[in-house]
Amino acid sequence: MKKALLAVTVLALACAAFGQARAPRSTTRESQQAALENQTRFVGNASVDATSVCKTTFTSGTGLKFLKYCVSKNGNIVQFANPKGTEYIAAGTIGEGYGLCDFDSSTQYYDYAGYGDSGNWQPSAQVSKTATAIQIKRTTSDGNYTLTQTLTQDATNALVKVSMAVKNNTTAAHTIGVLRYADVDVNGVANNDFDYTLHTALGYISEQSGLELQFVSGGALNGGFTQDAPNGPNPCQFFTQVIAPIANEDGSIFMQYDVSLAAGATKTVVMNYRTF
């Protein structure tokens, strides 16, 4: 009898501890909005060129294959929906974009849309646009690197392929870091669950849906990673906020590569955004 009472007591204490460790996910409209508005405290200094304004929209498919996403003038994906009515990025402070690090000089270059940029980019230029793809080129303000992004719609698989080609414009070899990042807010909810593997980074709500960054090719892949904060990482110190698994937090995902570039050389990394 005493053993049975002890077992019940231990179980009750364990359940209570679990309940304290993981608070319920915010579900009311007011609590969701408060959580999304709280994201603004993470916003860094941004130049006048940083923007989360939608410029070019791509749409394809119907039903579960419906895909709609929008690209800013700087090559940020500022809206991503699949299927129709299920949004992953365009909520609260919109965070998505790219980062470079010159490891030789510890210089960082990044543009994370609503979470600001590093202020050391030249204006972006649209190179080409078709019904399914857009290519945007941008050079760092010191002239050392040119990033050419090609974002391609894959209607068959309802995904977006992101190709990032980096050219070394200098006369010396350099080792650089290249990353892609997104603040995931499934269905407009700030607090999500997160996890990563070597080839993927995931932001999701259990029993609903999620957004995945998936490795395709290029560079020396360090891996997919998740953060317990919505803002983008420092490209030169990208492990600072990395943690997994994450439950019921306002977090983000990114994928990072190390790339060795000879003088004048160009190398490309490729990844997919897809839902699950």
N, C-alpha and C positions, 0 to 999 in steps of 0.2 A: 504493500500500500504506500509506504514511504517512498519507494523507488518510483512508483507511478506519479506521485505528487511532484517529486523532484523533476521528473522528465517533463511534466506539463509546465512547471515553473520555468525551466530552461528554455523550452520552446516559446513561451510567452515573451521572455526577455529578448530572445533572438529576433522574434517578429517585431518587437518594439524598436530594437536597435536598427533593423533594416528599414523600418518606416522613417526613422530619424535620418538615416544616411541618404535616402533617396526620396526627396519630396515629390508630391504628385506633379505631373506636367500641367502647366497653366492651360486651361481650356476655355475660360471666359473671354469674351471679346476684349474687355477692359484689361485683363491681365496680359493677354497676348500683345496688345498695343503698347502697354507699359514696358514690356520686355523688349520690343522692337525699338521703341524710342530710346531705351537705355543704351542701345548700340552706339549712339552718337558720341558717347564719352570715349570711344576708342579711335575716333577719327583723328588722323594726324594732319600735319601741315600739308596743304595742297597748293600747287601752282594754279594759275588761271586755266591751264590746259586740261587739268583733271576733270572728268565728267562722268556721270552715270546716266546721261541722256541717251535715249534710244535713237539711233540714226537709220540703221538698215535692218529690216525685218525679213526673216525667212519662215515660210510655213509649208508644211507638207502633211499628207496622210489624213486618215480619219480614224475614229475609234481609238484603240490602244496604240495605233501607229501615228496618231496626231502628234506633230512636233512643231512648236513655234518658239523661235528665239530671236533676240535682237542684239545687234552689235553697235557699240558706240563708235564715234569717229576715231578713237584711239585703239580700237581692237579689243575692248572689254565686252564680254557677254553679259548684258545687263538685264536680261529676261530670258527664262528658260521654262517652257511648259510642255509636259508630256505625261498622260494624255491631256486633252482639253480641260481646262479648269484646275489643273494641278500645277502650281507654280513652285519653283525651287530657289530663285535668286531675287526676283523683284519684290522685296518686302523690306520695310524699315530702311536702314542704310544699306545701299546696294554695293556689295563687295565682290569683285571678280577681276582677275587680271594676271599680270606677269611681272617677273622680277629677274634681274641679272646681278651677279656679283663678280667683280674683277678681284679674284683672290690674291693677285700679286700686289694690288694697292689697297685692298679692302674697300673699294668703292662700290656702293650699291646704286642700282638703277631700278626703279619699280613704278608701276601704275596700277593701283587697286580700285579704280573708279571712285565710289563714294567714300572710301577710306583713304583717299589722297594719293599723291605721287611723290617721287623723290625730288622733283623740281629741276632735274638735270637732263631733260629730254628736249630735242627739237620738236617742232610741230609734226604731227603724223600726216601721211599722205596716202590716199587710196590709190593702189596700183592698178587693180582690176576688179571687176564685179560681173558675175554671171547670175543665172537664176538659182544656182545652188552653192555659190562660193563667193567669198570676198577676200581680197588680199590687201593688207595694210602695211606700209613700211614706216619705220621710225628710227632715227639716229640719235645717239646720246649727244648731249650738248658739247662734250669735249671732242666729239668726232671719232671716238675710238671704236664704237660698235654700231652696227646697223641690225635692227631686228625686223624681220619680215614675217608677218603672221598670215597664214592662210587658214580660214575657217570654212569648213565644207560641210554641207548638209548631206546626211546619209538617210534618205527617206525609207529605204528598205529596212534598215535596222533601227530607225528612229533615234539617231545619235548625231552628235556634232564632232567631227574630227578637227583637232587643233594642231596645226603644224607651225613650229617656231624655228625659223632659220636665223642663225646669228653669224654675222660676218665680222671678222677682226680687220679693222681698217688700218691698224698700225703696222710698223715694220718689225715688230718683235712678236714672239710667240707668247700666248697667255693661256692661263687656266681660268675658266669662268664657271660660275654656277648659273643654271637656268631653271626657273620654276614657274608653275601655273597654280593659281589659287582661287578658291571660291568660298564665300560665306553662304552656307546652306541654311535656308529657312523653309522647310517643307510646309506647303499649304499656308504660308504666312506665319508660321509658328517659329519663334526665335529659338526656343530650347529643343534640341534634337539629340539623337544618339549618334556616336561616331566611333569608327574603328578603321584600321588600315592593315594592309599586307604589303609585301614587297612591290607588287604590281598594281595595287588599287588603294584608293582613299574613299571612304564612304561616309555620307551624312544622311540620316534617315529617321523616321518615326516608326517604331515597331508596329506591325499589323496595318501599316498604311503604305508608304513608299519611300524612296530615297534617291539621291543623286550620287553618281560614282565618277571619279576620275580614274581612267584606265590606261595603263602603259601600252603603247603600241611599238615604238622604236626610238633609237637614238641615244647617244651619249653613254656615260657610265651612270646608270640609274642608282641613286641613293634610296629611292623608294617613294611610295605614297605615304603621307603623314596626316595626322589630325591634330588640331589645336583646341585648347579649352578657352578660346577667345575668338571673336568674329573677325578681327582685323587681320590684314595680311602679315606674313612673317618678314623679318629682316632678312634679305637674301643672303647676307654674309654671316648671319648667326641664326640660321633657320630652325635650330633645335630648341630655342629658348622656351617656346610655349607648347612643344610637342608632348602629347600624352595620349594613351589609349589603353583600354576602351574608355569611352566617355559616355555617361548616361545623363540625359536630361540637362544639357548645358547649351549655352549659346556659343557654339564653336564653329570651326571651319576646316576645310580640307586643302591639301596642296600636294603636288608631285615635284620632285627635285632631281636634277641631273648635274653631273660634273662633266665639263666639256673642255678638251684640250684643243686650242686653236693655233695653228701656225700663222705666221704673218700673211695677211691677205686671204686667209682661208675662211670658208663658210661650213658650218655644220648644223644639222637639223634634228630637233627632237619632236616626237609626235605622240599625242595622247587623245583619248576620246572622253567626251562627256556623254553619259547615258544614264537612264533611270532604271530602277529595279523595284 
